[in-house]
Structure formats: C-alpha cells, structure tokens
C-alpha cells in the first residue's frame, strides 16, 4: 500500500491526464492520497454521493460501523474522535476494502486520520512493512507520524518516520533492525 499525502492546492491533473480518471473533472481536484495505478474509488467531501467507478460509496454513521480492530477503535476514541467526519464516512471503508482511492477534503476535516485508520486496520502484525506513506515536507511527515502513532497507540505496530536531514546510514540500520509495519517518509 502506497499513500502520498499532498496539500489541498495540489492539482490532480498535474499527476495524471484527466481523461485517465473518470468522474474527476472538478475544478479544484486535490487528492488526499492515491496509488499510482488504476483508480477504483473517487470520494469527496461534497454533499453529492461519490462513485466507486460505477458503484455508490456508502457512508458510515459511526466508527463501530466499520468493524475495526478493538484496539484501533480504542485508539480512535482516546484521540477524541467521536463521530466520523464527512470524508471519513466516505473514504475509510473503501480504503479498508482495498483498491485505489482518491479523496479530497478541506483542511481540518480529518484526512490524515482517514488514511491512518485505513492503514492501521489493514496491517497484518505478522508481516513486515505493508504501508509506505510519502509526504512532500518534513513537517507533514511529522504530522502524519503523530496522528498515526496516536491512533495506533494500543496496537503493537512498528511505525517509523524517515526524513531529510538525518543520517541515511542510521535510517538504513533502523529499518533493518526494526522492520516497521508502516514507514512515513
């Protein structure tokens, strides 16, 4: 699973030609995360229903509706989340189910928690690295690391943040030694 976190003013059309992504011909289409393959699900925080390329994406009313791991749910509530935001209602379930996802929402709507919850739910604790989250700034990587570590605090997952300005050799040694489930870079 590869996630790229980008800022809200980043234009999707800078990444792919719009013709290759049906249902994404909105003016200010900024992705929250994406996988660089075929897009299966497109969600937005607009009131309109979002499509899963031909299927409607069902909204969820509560985090319990997602059938999450008990300790993940515990972490969500301990971080102060009570009810999923609009983007969380629309994007968490398709993320957990799998496939490729593009989501957009305004700042402060819970985008980071959305892909954090999805990533944490999909991790198999008996396997090595399963999620790489890429951001374009050290500050955003730090924010993502803080959120995912907080939400996942009751799970026994190894989460590692790598960023510029640190020793490459030390990072490589840490990766070999810790074998993180999630890497944030």
N, C-alpha and C positions, 0 to 999 in steps of 0.2 A: 504494500500500500504506500503510495507516494502522495504527499499533500504539499501543495505550495500555497503559502499564505501571502496574499498581496493586499496592498492598501486599496481603499474604496475608489480612488480615482484612476486606478489602473484599468485600461480598456481591454476587454476580452478580445476585441478584434485585432489587437496587437499580437496575440498569440496564435490564432487560427483564422483563416478566412471565414467570414460569417456563413458562407454557403455550406461549409462542412458541419455546421451546428444548427440543425433545425430548431425553431422556437426561440432563437436567441437573436432577435433583430431589434432589441430595445435600444434606446438611445445611449444610456449610460450603464452598460452592462459590465459590472465589475465582479470577477469571480472571487469567492472566498477561498475555495480550494478546487483542485481539479487533478485528474490524472491525464497524462498526455497520450490518450488513446481515444477510442470511440466514447462519446458522451451518451450515457444511458438516462440520466436524470437531470433535469434543469429545475431549480427551485429559486424562488424569490420571495422577499417579504411583502410583496404586494398582496392586496386582498384577493386577487384572482387566483383560481386553482392553478397549480403548477403541473406540468406534464412530465411523465416518465416515458418520453418518446412514445406516445400513443396511449399511455395509461395515466389516470389521475393519481397524484400522490396524496395519500390520506394524511390528514392532520392528526396529531395525537393531543389529548387533553391534559395528560399528566405524565410524569416520568415513569410511573408504575405501568402505564400502557405499553411501554417499550420492552417489558420483560427483561430488564437489565440484571446483571450480576448484583447480588445483595450488597456486597461491599462497595460497588460502584455507586449504587443508589445512596448508600450511606454517605459516601464522599460528596455526592451532588448536594444532598441536604445539609451537610456540615459546612459547605461553602456558602450557604444562604439562598440557594436556588429553591424556589417553592413551586413554581409552575413554569413550564417551558415557554419561551418567547415564541413569536411567530416563526422566525427562521428555524428555531429548534423543533417546533411542532412539525415543520415540513421537511427538514433535512436529516434529522438524526436517524430515522427509520430506514430511508433509502441508503444511507451511509453504512449502517449496520448490515443490511441485506447484501450489500456488495454492488459492484458495478462502478461506473464512472459518474461523477457528480459535479455539477457546477451550482454554486449557491451565491446569492448576493443579498446584502442587507446593509442598512445604515450602521454607522459607528455606534457602539454601545448596545447592540441588540443581542449579543451572545454568540457571535460567530465562532470565536475561539473555543468556547465551551461546547459548541455543537460538534466540531470535529474532534475535540478532546474526548467527549463522551463516546462518540462513534469509534474512535481509535482504541480507547481503553476496553470497550465492550468486545471488540474483535480479537484482542490479544489472546493467544494461547500461551499460558505461562511456561509450558514445557518446550517451547521453541525459542530460537534466538531472535534476532532483530526482525520485526514484522511491520514496522511503520517508520518512515523517514519523513519528517516534516521540515520543509525548507521555507525559510523566510528571507527577505532581501535586506534586512537590517539586523544588527546585533540586538537592538532594543526590542524589536518584535520577537526575536527568538527568545529573549529573556522573558517577555510577557507570556508567550506560549508555554514555555517551560514552567513558569509559576502556576499558570492555570491548570495545566495537565497534571502537574505534581500535586496540587491541592485537591483536585477532583479525584485523583487516583491514590490518595494518601492511605486508604485502607486496603489497597491491592498490593500484592508483593511483586510489583513490576519494577524493572530497572529502566530508568529514564535518564538519558544523557543529552546535555546541550554542548554543541561544538560551535565555536565562532572564531572569527579572525582575531588576531592579537594574542593568541595563545600558542603554546608550543605544539607544533604538528606532531613531533615525536611523542610528546606526553599524551596527546589525544589518541594516537595510534595505540600506545601502550594501554590506555584506559579502555579503549574499545575491545582490545584482545582480552583484557583481564575481566571486565565487567559484563561483556556480551549483552548490551542493553536490548530490551524489547522495543523501545522507542528511542529514536535519535531525532533531536531537534537541531537544525543547523542554519 
